[in-house]
Amino acid sequence: MQRIYLDNNATTPVHPAVLEAMLPYFGADFGNPSSSHHFGQRARQAIEHAREGVAILIGARSSEVVFTSGGTEADNAAIFGVLELAVRAQRQTADASPHIITSAIEHDAVLNAFRALESRSISVTYLPVGREGVVSPDAVRSALRPETVLISIMYANNEIGTLQPIEEIGRIAAEADVLFHTDAVQAVGKVPVDVNRLGVDLLSLSAHKFNGPKGAGALFVRKGVEIDPLLRGGPNERGRRAGTENVAAIVGLGKASELVRAELAASSVHVSQLRDRLESGLLARIPGARVNGDPGHRVPNTSNLMLAGVDSESLIIGLDLAGLACSAGAACSSGATDPSHVLTAIGLTPAEARASVRLSLGRTNTREDIDTALELITSAVGRQRGVASSRGVAVAQ
């Protein structure tokens, strides 16, 4: 059976050149990068080369790149790192408790961090979004308070692909002298990212979203910005992240950064053309189908479609049996009984949210994949709707 993979927002296949670059660090170059001998210094040199690769990809200085275990740790390191220092300062000055601004459609790595902070009496403003899933810069400005210490707005949404007006928000944050973090896990490797153009102080990324390995990520921390370490121990990562570095995975992240920087323009055109072919084909073939989010301002590889009259989880299982992998949303929310918080935030009913699927393409997909996917999805939706109709269930089309 031919298998087609359209779940690249969950993870991407490791690029063969990335795997090749990693292999020596499971073998002869096994040293601890904190050791001063030959073996350790070989590992240290590899880490610093990778750091430079990540820095160039996002327009940063290499000294501003902190390696983490992935996007979740990078998000948590940024959020708790800023808030711990703010809470300490508040205790010393008896000022009001720190305040944070975020959006209603953030990844759970951000939302659950803020919910944990709320339990410690930190005030959080969750900004709403409209039908297209875009945060209003004016809403960010209006939410500012004298005690606001952090704004955290994701760059690209993991479910619907919508891009946020990060540059405008960055200017607002700078004018207010408030630190600005963006979860760019779904943006890096899909659209150009320059931390200086965006005006962010902290930015999170993850290797496995752009053909690197799982278990490696990075946090950009602008020069002069102080964060409290999330992990405490040795002086690794210039004292900002304790623990022996995962050398092989970091090397993989560095190599993936080099490759995606060289291939980004061509890859973006390739996947956007395939996505548009898939999306337009499904909209033409499936009555009542519609695009969730902003079809004109999103990452090039993502299509989230509401397919009235289907249950997305059942549809995805059926498609997997037929050889097509896709998802109903965030991989880390798989199996959740509640409808997607992103889709309900943009105005979908719970039923519509449960009838939505995410199709996310990657560099290895082909036109033949898309044409096969069109047939498989159209047939699967038709079967589900036919079963629903036979049971007397109305299908809105």
N, C-alpha and C positions, 0 to 999 in steps of 0.2 A: 504494500500500500504506500502510495506517495503521501508524505506528511508535509503539511504547510504550516509554518509558524508565523502567526500574526499577533504575538503578545510581547512585542519588544519593549513596551513600557514596563513590563514586569521584570524582564532581564533580557540580555542580548547574548548571542553565542560569542564565545571568546575568539577573537581574531587569531588565525594561525601564527602570525608574526608576534603577537602578544604571548602566546603560549611558548613559542620558541625562546623569547627573551627571558621568560620566567624560569625555564627548566634548570639552568645552571645553579640557581639559588636553592634548589632542592638537593643539589649534589655537591660538587667541588667547592662552590662559593657559599658554604653553609654558615659562615662566621656571624657572630653577634656584632652588629654595627657599633656597639659601644665599646668594643675591645680595641686596644691600641696596636695589636699585632697585625701581621699581614692579612690573616683571614678576616678579622674584624674590619680592617680598612677597605678591603675589597667590597664588603657589604655596604660600608658607609659611602663609598664612592658611587655605588649603584643607586642608593637612596637619594643622594644629592643630585645625581643626573636626572632621576625621575622627578624630583622636586622642581628642577628647572623646566622640565617638559610640561608639567602642570601649570607652572607660573606663566609660561609663554602662551599656553592655550587660553588663559583667562585674563591676560594683560597685567599680571601682578609681578611683584618682586619675588624671587625664590624664598627670601626670608619671611615672606608673609603667608607661606603655605604650610599648614599643619596637617600631617597625615593622621587619618582616623580609620576605624574599621568599616566605614560606610557613611551613607547619608544620614541615617538616624543618629549616629553618634555625633556627626558634625552639627546637625541641628541642635541636639541637646547641649553640646559643648558651647555653642554660641549663646543659646538662650539662658542656660543656667550660669554660664560664665559671666554674662553681663549682669544678670539679676543678683547673683551672690554678692558682687561688689556693690551694687546699688543698695541692697538691703543693709549691708554693713554701714554704708555711708548714711543711710536714713536713720539707723539706730544712734549714730554719733551726733547727728544734727537735730534729731526729733522732728524731721520734716514728715510730710505725708508719705504713706506707703507708695512704692514705685508703681507706675502704670505702664501697660504694654498695649500696643495696637497690632492687631492681626486681622485675618479675613476668615469668613465662615467656611471657606473651601480649601483650607490648608491640608497637607498630608497629616496623618495621625501622629507622625513623629513630632510635629510642631504642636498640633492641637492638644495632644495628651500631655506634653510638657507644660503647656500653659494651664491646663486643668489642674495639674499637680501644684503649680505655683498659686493658683487660686485658693487651694486648700490652706495655703500659708498666708492668706489675706492679701495677696498681690492682686491688683485690679487689672482686668483684661477687657478690652473692647474688641468684639468680634464684628468686623464690618460686613454688611450684607453685599451681595452682588446681584446684578440684574440677570435677565434671560441669557445674555451672552457670557456670563461668568466673569465679568471684569470688575475690579475694584475701582471705585471713583477716587482719583487723587484729591478732589475737593472733600470727600468724606474722610480721607486720612487727615487732611488739614483741620477739619472741624473737630476731629476726635482728639487732637492734641491737648494736653494739659500741662501745667507747669511741672508736674511730677512724672511726665512721660519719659521713660529712659530707653525704650526700644520699640522700633517698628519692625515687624517681620511679615513680609508678604512674598509668597512664592513667585518665581519667575514664570514657570509653565506648569499648568495643572496636570497632574498625573492621569486623570480620568478623561477630561475633555480636550486637553491640549492647549487651552486658551493661554495666551501670553498677557502678562500684566504690564501696565505702564510704569515699569520700574524706574526709568530715567526721571519721570516727573515726580514720582514718590521720593526718589533720591534727593532731588532738589528741595523738596519740602522738608525732608529730614535734616538736610544740611542747614537750611535757614533756621530751623528750630533747635539746632545743636542737639539732635537726638540720634542715637546710633540706629543704623538700618541694616537688617539682616534679610537676605533672600535665600530661600531653599531653591537652588537652581539645579537640583538633581535631574529633572526632566528636560532642562534646557541645554545644559552643557553637552556638546556633541551633536546637537540638532540645529541650533542657531548660534550665530557668533555671540560670544560673551566677552565683554571687556569691563572689568570691575571699575575702572576709572570713568568710562563713559556712563556706566549705570549709576555711579555715585553710591555704591554700597560699601559698608564698613566690614561686613561679614557675609560670606557666601559659602554654601554647602554644595558638594558634588559627590558623585559615586561612580566608581569605575565600571560596574557591571551594567550601567545604562548606555555605555557607548563602546561595547565589545572588549571591555576589560574584565578582570576577575571579580567575583564576589569577595567581600571581606576587605575591600580597600576603598577609601574615600579620602576627601580632604576638606579642610575648612580654611578659607581665606580669611585672614585677620589683618586688616589694614594696619600699617605701621603707625604706632602711637596709640592704638586701641588696646586696652587692657581687659583680659578676661580671667576669671578664676578657673583653674584647671578642674575639669570634670573628674579626671582620674588623678589620683595622687600616688606618688612613688618616687622613682628616679627622675633625673633631669632631662629625660628624652624629649625630643621635639622642642628644644630650647625652653624646657620647663612648662610647656603648655599641654603636654599629653604624655603622662607616664606610661611605662611599659615598653618592653622590647618590640621594635618595629617588625611588622610582617614583611620581611624584605622581598620575598618572591611576589607577593600581591602588589606591593608598592612599585616594584619594577614593572609589573604588568600595567598598572595605572599610568605610569610614565610613558610606556610604549604606546598604550592606547591613546594617550593625549597627543603624542606626536603624529600618529596615524590619522586620527580624526581631524586634526588641524589641517593636514595636507589634503584630506579627501572631503572636507565639509561641504564645499560649494557643489561639487559634482554629486555627492551623496544626497544632499538636500533636494536637488532637482530630480534625481532618480526616484526617491521615495515619495515626493510630492506628486509626481506624475502617476505613479502606481496607486497612491491613495485616492487621487481624484478619479482615476479609472474605476476603482472599486466602489467608491462612494456614489458616483453618478450612476453606475450600473445597478446598484442596489436600490437607489431612489427611484429609478425608472421601472424596475421589476417588481418592487414590493409596495403595493398600495398602502398609504398611511405612514410610510417610513419618513423620518425627519432627522436632521442633524442636531445634536445637542451641543450648545456652546456657540462660540463665534467662528463661523466657517471661514472668515476672511483674515483672522489674526490669531493664528495658532501655530504650533510646531508642525513641520511638514509631514510628519509620519502618522498622525493620529486622527482617527475618525470615531466618534461616539454617536451611535445611531439608536433612536427609539423606534422599535418595531412593534407597533400596536398588536395586541392579541397573542403575544408569546410570553413565556416565562424564560428569562434570560439564562438562569442556571440550567434549566432542562435543555434549552437550545444549545448551550455550550457543551454539555455532556454529549448530546447527539452529534454535534459537529466534531468533537474529539474522536468519537467512535468512527466517524467518516474520514478522519485524517486531518482535520483543521483545528489548530490551537488558537483560541482567542480568549477573551475574558469579559466579565461583567463590570470590571473596575479594578481597583487597586488589588494587587496580589496579596498584600498583607491583610486585606479585609475579606479574603475568600472564605466562604462559609458563614459570613455574618448574616443574621436574620433580618436586620434592619435594612431599609433601602439606603442607597448611597447618599451620604450627607452632601456631596457635591451636587448631585442631580436634583435633590429636593431644594437645595439652596438656590438653584437657578430657576425654580418654579415648577418642576415636574411633580406630579402626584406620586405617591408611593407606588401605585400600579404602573405608571409610566416609567418610573425609575427601575422597577423590576423587569421591565420589558426592553431595557437598553443594553447594548453590547459595545465593548471597546475593541476596535481593530487597530493595532499599532504595528506598523511595518518597519522593516530594517534593511540594511544595506545588501543582504543576501537574497532578498525577495526578487522574484522575476515576474514578467508579464504573464507567463504561463501560470504561476502561482495565483495571480489575481483572477484570471479567467476561470480557473478551477474553483477558487473561493466563491466567486459569484454564483456558480452553479450550485455548490454545496449549501450556501446560506439561503439562497432563494428556495431551494427544495425543502430545506429543514423548516423554514418559516411557513411554507405552504402546508407541510404536514401538521405542524402544531396548530395552525389556524383551522385546518380541516377537522382535527380531533375536537377542538373547542366548539366548532360549529355543530358537529354531530351530537355534542352534549347539550346543545341549546344555549351555549355561551355566546353572547354578542361580541363581535370583533369590530372595533371602531376602525374604519378605513376612510 
